[in-house]
């Protein structure tokens, strides 16, 4: 998933974004196609979108 401890994952506008919890920086983002609501579920090792 990420080398950053405990990131926040969110989905918006056809993208999934990982955010550094401590400083708010975007760690990574991925455009998924489409342009709407994205459902994101994460466990300790995997992000599902």
PDB file of N, CA, C and O in Angstrom:
ATOM      1  N   UNK A   1       0.824  -1.192   0.000  1.00  0.00           N
ATOM      2  CA  UNK A   1       0.000   0.000   0.000  1.00  0.00           C
ATOM      3  C   UNK A   1       0.862   1.247   0.000  1.00  0.00           C
ATOM      4  O   UNK A   1       0.862   2.021  -0.958  1.00  0.00           O
ATOM      5  N   UNK A   2       1.595   1.432   1.082  1.00  0.00           N
ATOM      6  CA  UNK A   2       2.362   2.660   1.216  1.00  0.00           C
ATOM      7  C   UNK A   2       3.434   2.473   2.274  1.00  0.00           C
ATOM      8  O   UNK A   2       3.264   1.679   3.200  1.00  0.00           O
ATOM      9  N   UNK A   3       4.543   3.203   2.142  1.00  0.00           N
ATOM     10  CA  UNK A   3       5.584   3.171   3.164  1.00  0.00           C
ATOM     11  C   UNK A   3       5.278   4.139   4.294  1.00  0.00           C
ATOM     12  O   UNK A   3       5.999   4.164   5.292  1.00  0.00           O
ATOM     13  N   UNK A   4       4.236   4.929   4.164  1.00  0.00           N
ATOM     14  CA  UNK A   4       3.851   5.895   5.189  1.00  0.00           C
ATOM     15  C   UNK A   4       2.949   5.204   6.205  1.00  0.00           C
ATOM     16  O   UNK A   4       2.054   4.450   5.821  1.00  0.00           O
ATOM     17  N   UNK A   5       3.169   5.448   7.488  1.00  0.00           N
ATOM     18  CA  UNK A   5       2.325   4.800   8.490  1.00  0.00           C
ATOM     19  C   UNK A   5       0.910   5.367   8.514  1.00  0.00           C
ATOM     20  O   UNK A   5       0.715   6.582   8.550  1.00  0.00           O
ATOM     21  N   UNK A   6      -0.067   4.473   8.493  1.00  0.00           N
ATOM     22  CA  UNK A   6      -1.464   4.831   8.715  1.00  0.00           C
ATOM     23  C   UNK A   6      -2.005   5.935   7.806  1.00  0.00           C
ATOM     24  O   UNK A   6      -2.542   6.924   8.304  1.00  0.00           O
ATOM     25  N   UNK A   7      -1.874   5.788   6.478  1.00  0.00           N
ATOM     26  CA  UNK A   7      -2.409   6.821   5.587  1.00  0.00           C
ATOM     27  C   UNK A   7      -3.940   6.829   5.591  1.00  0.00           C
ATOM     28  O   UNK A   7      -4.577   5.867   6.020  1.00  0.00           O
ATOM     29  N   UNK A   8      -4.513   7.924   5.109  1.00  0.00           N
ATOM     30  CA  UNK A   8      -5.951   8.044   4.909  1.00  0.00           C
ATOM     31  C   UNK A   8      -6.207   7.835   3.414  1.00  0.00           C
ATOM     32  O   UNK A   8      -5.500   8.402   2.580  1.00  0.00           O
ATOM     33  N   UNK A   9      -7.203   7.034   3.075  1.00  0.00           N
ATOM     34  CA  UNK A   9      -7.568   6.805   1.679  1.00  0.00           C
ATOM     35  C   UNK A   9      -8.951   7.379   1.437  1.00  0.00           C
ATOM     36  O   UNK A   9      -9.857   7.218   2.255  1.00  0.00           O
ATOM     37  N   UNK A  10      -9.102   8.053   0.302  1.00  0.00           N
ATOM     38  CA  UNK A  10     -10.402   8.603  -0.062  1.00  0.00           C
ATOM     39  C   UNK A  10     -10.602   8.467  -1.568  1.00  0.00           C
ATOM     40  O   UNK A  10      -9.640   8.375  -2.330  1.00  0.00           O
ATOM     41  N   UNK A  11     -11.840   8.456  -1.975  1.00  0.00           N
ATOM     42  CA  UNK A  11     -12.168   8.389  -3.393  1.00  0.00           C
ATOM     43  C   UNK A  11     -13.060   9.556  -3.757  1.00  0.00           C
ATOM     44  O   UNK A  11     -14.042   9.836  -3.069  1.00  0.00           O
ATOM     45  N   UNK A  12     -12.716  10.241  -4.844  1.00  0.00           N
ATOM     46  CA  UNK A  12     -13.511  11.382  -5.290  1.00  0.00           C
ATOM     47  C   UNK A  12     -13.206  11.671  -6.755  1.00  0.00           C
ATOM     48  O   UNK A  12     -12.062  11.564  -7.197  1.00  0.00           O
ATOM     49  N   UNK A  13     -14.237  12.034  -7.496  1.00  0.00           N
ATOM     50  CA  UNK A  13     -14.062  12.448  -8.887  1.00  0.00           C
ATOM     51  C   UNK A  13     -13.358  11.423  -9.750  1.00  0.00           C
ATOM     52  O   UNK A  13     -12.558  11.791 -10.611  1.00  0.00           O
ATOM     53  N   UNK A  14     -13.634  10.144  -9.541  1.00  0.00           N
ATOM     54  CA  UNK A  14     -13.017   9.109 -10.366  1.00  0.00           C
ATOM     55  C   UNK A  14     -11.576   8.815  -9.999  1.00  0.00           C
ATOM     56  O   UNK A  14     -10.851   8.214 -10.793  1.00  0.00           O
ATOM     57  N   UNK A  15     -11.144   9.224  -8.813  1.00  0.00           N
ATOM     58  CA  UNK A  15      -9.773   8.980  -8.352  1.00  0.00           C
ATOM     59  C   UNK A  15      -9.782   8.378  -6.954  1.00  0.00           C
ATOM     60  O   UNK A  15     -10.728   8.558  -6.188  1.00  0.00           O
ATOM     61  N   UNK A  16      -8.711   7.661  -6.639  1.00  0.00           N
ATOM     62  CA  UNK A  16      -8.449   7.260  -5.263  1.00  0.00           C
ATOM     63  C   UNK A  16      -7.158   7.966  -4.854  1.00  0.00           C
ATOM     64  O   UNK A  16      -6.203   8.039  -5.626  1.00  0.00           O
ATOM     65  N   UNK A  17      -7.148   8.485  -3.620  1.00  0.00           N
ATOM     66  CA  UNK A  17      -6.026   9.287  -3.143  1.00  0.00           C
ATOM     67  C   UNK A  17      -5.596   8.773  -1.775  1.00  0.00           C
ATOM     68  O   UNK A  17      -6.435   8.491  -0.920  1.00  0.00           O
ATOM     69  N   UNK A  18      -4.289   8.653  -1.572  1.00  0.00           N
ATOM     70  CA  UNK A  18      -3.716   8.325  -0.270  1.00  0.00           C
ATOM     71  C   UNK A  18      -3.117   9.599   0.304  1.00  0.00           C
ATOM     72  O   UNK A  18      -2.346  10.287  -0.365  1.00  0.00           O
ATOM     73  N   UNK A  19      -3.471   9.909   1.542  1.00  0.00           N
ATOM     74  CA  UNK A  19      -3.055  11.154   2.181  1.00  0.00           C
ATOM     75  C   UNK A  19      -2.275  10.842   3.448  1.00  0.00           C
ATOM     76  O   UNK A  19      -2.678   9.988   4.238  1.00  0.00           O
ATOM     77  N   UNK A  20      -1.161  11.535   3.639  1.00  0.00           N
ATOM     78  CA  UNK A  20      -0.368  11.393   4.850  1.00  0.00           C
ATOM     79  C   UNK A  20      -1.166  11.958   6.019  1.00  0.00           C
ATOM     80  O   UNK A  20      -1.513  13.139   6.030  1.00  0.00           O
ATOM     81  N   UNK A  21      -1.449  11.120   6.987  1.00  0.00           N
ATOM     82  CA  UNK A  21      -2.278  11.508   8.130  1.00  0.00           C
ATOM     83  C   UNK A  21      -1.643  12.619   8.962  1.00  0.00           C
ATOM     84  O   UNK A  21      -2.363  13.438   9.534  1.00  0.00           O
ATOM     85  N   UNK A  22      -0.325  12.669   9.042  1.00  0.00           N
ATOM     86  CA  UNK A  22       0.330  13.632   9.933  1.00  0.00           C
ATOM     87  C   UNK A  22       0.473  15.028   9.344  1.00  0.00           C
ATOM     88  O   UNK A  22       0.512  16.007  10.089  1.00  0.00           O
ATOM     89  N   UNK A  23       0.554  15.140   7.991  1.00  0.00           N
ATOM     90  CA  UNK A  23       0.765  16.478   7.424  1.00  0.00           C
ATOM     91  C   UNK A  23      -0.167  16.832   6.263  1.00  0.00           C
ATOM     92  O   UNK A  23      -0.081  17.938   5.729  1.00  0.00           O
ATOM     93  N   UNK A  24      -1.047  15.927   5.865  1.00  0.00           N
ATOM     94  CA  UNK A  24      -2.020  16.215   4.819  1.00  0.00           C
ATOM     95  C   UNK A  24      -1.500  16.144   3.397  1.00  0.00           C
ATOM     96  O   UNK A  24      -2.251  16.419   2.461  1.00  0.00           O
ATOM     97  N   UNK A  25      -0.230  15.781   3.202  1.00  0.00           N
ATOM     98  CA  UNK A  25       0.324  15.673   1.852  1.00  0.00           C
ATOM     99  C   UNK A  25      -0.263  14.475   1.116  1.00  0.00           C
ATOM    100  O   UNK A  25      -0.539  13.436   1.715  1.00  0.00           O
ATOM    101  N   UNK A  26      -0.447  14.635  -0.185  1.00  0.00           N
ATOM    102  CA  UNK A  26      -0.887  13.522  -1.022  1.00  0.00           C
ATOM    103  C   UNK A  26       0.311  12.599  -1.233  1.00  0.00           C
ATOM    104  O   UNK A  26       1.347  13.024  -1.745  1.00  0.00           O
ATOM    105  N   UNK A  27       0.166  11.344  -0.838  1.00  0.00           N
ATOM    106  CA  UNK A  27       1.220  10.346  -1.004  1.00  0.00           C
ATOM    107  C   UNK A  27       1.188   9.798  -2.428  1.00  0.00           C
ATOM    108  O   UNK A  27       2.218   9.721  -3.098  1.00  0.00           O
ATOM    109  N   UNK A  28       0.007   9.425  -2.874  1.00  0.00           N
ATOM    110  CA  UNK A  28      -0.186   8.988  -4.249  1.00  0.00           C
ATOM    111  C   UNK A  28      -1.650   9.150  -4.621  1.00  0.00           C
ATOM    112  O   UNK A  28      -2.519   9.256  -3.755  1.00  0.00           O
ATOM    113  N   UNK A  29      -1.911   9.169  -5.930  1.00  0.00           N
ATOM    114  CA  UNK A  29      -3.283   9.203  -6.424  1.00  0.00           C
ATOM    115  C   UNK A  29      -3.340   8.427  -7.728  1.00  0.00           C
ATOM    116  O   UNK A  29      -2.348   8.319  -8.448  1.00  0.00           O
ATOM    117  N   UNK A  30      -4.504   7.895  -8.016  1.00  0.00           N
ATOM    118  CA  UNK A  30      -4.699   7.100  -9.217  1.00  0.00           C
ATOM    119  C   UNK A  30      -6.039   7.433  -9.838  1.00  0.00           C
ATOM    120  O   UNK A  30      -7.078   7.321  -9.186  1.00  0.00           O
ATOM    121  N   UNK A  31      -6.020   7.844 -11.107  1.00  0.00           N
ATOM    122  CA  UNK A  31      -7.254   8.100 -11.847  1.00  0.00           C
ATOM    123  C   UNK A  31      -7.823   6.756 -12.284  1.00  0.00           C
ATOM    124  O   UNK A  31      -7.114   5.931 -12.861  1.00  0.00           O
ATOM    125  N   UNK A  32      -9.112   6.539 -12.006  1.00  0.00           N
ATOM    126  CA  UNK A  32      -9.743   5.256 -12.280  1.00  0.00           C
ATOM    127  C   UNK A  32     -10.612   5.258 -13.527  1.00  0.00           C
ATOM    128  O   UNK A  32     -11.103   4.205 -13.936  1.00  0.00           O
ATOM    129  N   UNK A  33     -10.807   6.395 -14.127  1.00  0.00           N
ATOM    130  CA  UNK A  33     -11.743   6.483 -15.224  1.00  0.00           C
ATOM    131  C   UNK A  33     -13.119   6.799 -14.671  1.00  0.00           C
ATOM    132  O   UNK A  33     -13.380   6.559 -13.492  1.00  0.00           O
ATOM    133  N   UNK A  34     -13.972   7.314 -15.470  1.00  0.00           N
ATOM    134  CA  UNK A  34     -15.267   7.743 -14.962  1.00  0.00           C
ATOM    135  C   UNK A  34     -15.114   9.063 -14.218  1.00  0.00           C
ATOM    136  O   UNK A  34     -14.031   9.648 -14.178  1.00  0.00           O
ATOM    137  N   UNK A  35     -16.186   9.512 -13.646  1.00  0.00           N
ATOM    138  CA  UNK A  35     -16.103  10.812 -12.972  1.00  0.00           C
ATOM    139  C   UNK A  35     -17.135  10.917 -11.868  1.00  0.00           C
ATOM    140  O   UNK A  35     -17.975  11.817 -11.871  1.00  0.00           O
ATOM    141  N   UNK A  36     -17.069  10.015 -10.949  1.00  0.00           N
ATOM    142  CA  UNK A  36     -18.082  10.083  -9.916  1.00  0.00           C
ATOM    143  C   UNK A  36     -17.620   9.525  -8.606  1.00  0.00           C
ATOM    144  O   UNK A  36     -16.435   9.530  -8.272  1.00  0.00           O
ATOM    145  N   UNK A  37     -18.592   9.045  -7.876  1.00  0.00           N
ATOM    146  CA  UNK A  37     -18.377   8.495  -6.547  1.00  0.00           C
ATOM    147  C   UNK A  37     -17.480   7.267  -6.621  1.00  0.00           C
ATOM    148  O   UNK A  37     -17.668   6.409  -7.483  1.00  0.00           O
ATOM    149  N   UNK A  38     -16.515   7.181  -5.729  1.00  0.00           N
ATOM    150  CA  UNK A  38     -15.605   6.041  -5.658  1.00  0.00           C
ATOM    151  C   UNK A  38     -15.690   5.455  -4.250  1.00  0.00           C
ATOM    152  O   UNK A  38     -15.526   6.173  -3.264  1.00  0.00           O
ATOM    153  N   UNK A  39     -15.945   4.161  -4.160  1.00  0.00           N
ATOM    154  CA  UNK A  39     -15.962   3.482  -2.868  1.00  0.00           C
ATOM    155  C   UNK A  39     -14.572   2.945  -2.585  1.00  0.00           C
ATOM    156  O   UNK A  39     -13.969   2.290  -3.435  1.00  0.00           O
ATOM    157  N   UNK A  40     -14.058   3.222  -1.385  1.00  0.00           N
ATOM    158  CA  UNK A  40     -12.711   2.793  -1.011  1.00  0.00           C
ATOM    159  C   UNK A  40     -12.793   2.006   0.303  1.00  0.00           C
ATOM    160  O   UNK A  40     -13.400   2.460   1.272  1.00  0.00           O
ATOM    161  N   UNK A  41     -12.184   0.842   0.319  1.00  0.00           N
ATOM    162  CA  UNK A  41     -12.053   0.043   1.535  1.00  0.00           C
ATOM    163  C   UNK A  41     -10.592  -0.379   1.618  1.00  0.00           C
ATOM    164  O   UNK A  41     -10.012  -0.821   0.625  1.00  0.00           O
ATOM    165  N   UNK A  42      -9.996  -0.244   2.800  1.00  0.00           N
ATOM    166  CA  UNK A  42      -8.599  -0.622   2.965  1.00  0.00           C
ATOM    167  C   UNK A  42      -8.435  -1.510   4.195  1.00  0.00           C
ATOM    168  O   UNK A  42      -9.114  -1.324   5.205  1.00  0.00           O
ATOM    169  N   UNK A  43      -7.524  -2.476   4.095  1.00  0.00           N
ATOM    170  CA  UNK A  43      -7.125  -3.228   5.262  1.00  0.00           C
ATOM    171  C   UNK A  43      -5.633  -2.968   5.487  1.00  0.00           C
ATOM    172  O   UNK A  43      -5.104  -1.984   4.971  1.00  0.00           O
ATOM    173  N   UNK A  44      -4.964  -3.800   6.221  1.00  0.00           N
ATOM    174  CA  UNK A  44      -3.562  -3.545   6.563  1.00  0.00           C
ATOM    175  C   UNK A  44      -2.614  -3.610   5.374  1.00  0.00           C
ATOM    176  O   UNK A  44      -1.520  -3.047   5.434  1.00  0.00           O
ATOM    177  N   UNK A  45      -3.006  -4.281   4.294  1.00  0.00           N
ATOM    178  CA  UNK A  45      -2.080  -4.464   3.188  1.00  0.00           C
ATOM    179  C   UNK A  45      -2.636  -4.090   1.809  1.00  0.00           C
ATOM    180  O   UNK A  45      -1.870  -3.997   0.850  1.00  0.00           O
ATOM    181  N   UNK A  46      -3.940  -3.875   1.689  1.00  0.00           N
ATOM    182  CA  UNK A  46      -4.558  -3.701   0.380  1.00  0.00           C
ATOM    183  C   UNK A  46      -5.596  -2.600   0.390  1.00  0.00           C
ATOM    184  O   UNK A  46      -6.318  -2.422   1.372  1.00  0.00           O
ATOM    185  N   UNK A  47      -5.671  -1.851  -0.719  1.00  0.00           N
ATOM    186  CA  UNK A  47      -6.740  -0.862  -0.905  1.00  0.00           C
ATOM    187  C   UNK A  47      -7.637  -1.391  -2.017  1.00  0.00           C
ATOM    188  O   UNK A  47      -7.166  -1.710  -3.109  1.00  0.00           O
ATOM    189  N   UNK A  48      -8.940  -1.480  -1.730  1.00  0.00           N
ATOM    190  CA  UNK A  48      -9.922  -1.914  -2.716  1.00  0.00           C
ATOM    191  C   UNK A  48     -10.745  -0.710  -3.132  1.00  0.00           C
ATOM    192  O   UNK A  48     -11.237   0.029  -2.280  1.00  0.00           O
ATOM    193  N   UNK A  49     -10.902  -0.502  -4.453  1.00  0.00           N
ATOM    194  CA  UNK A  49     -11.714   0.616  -4.951  1.00  0.00           C
ATOM    195  C   UNK A  49     -12.671   0.141  -6.011  1.00  0.00           C
ATOM    196  O   UNK A  49     -13.439   0.937  -6.552  1.00  0.00           O
TER     197      UNK A  49
END
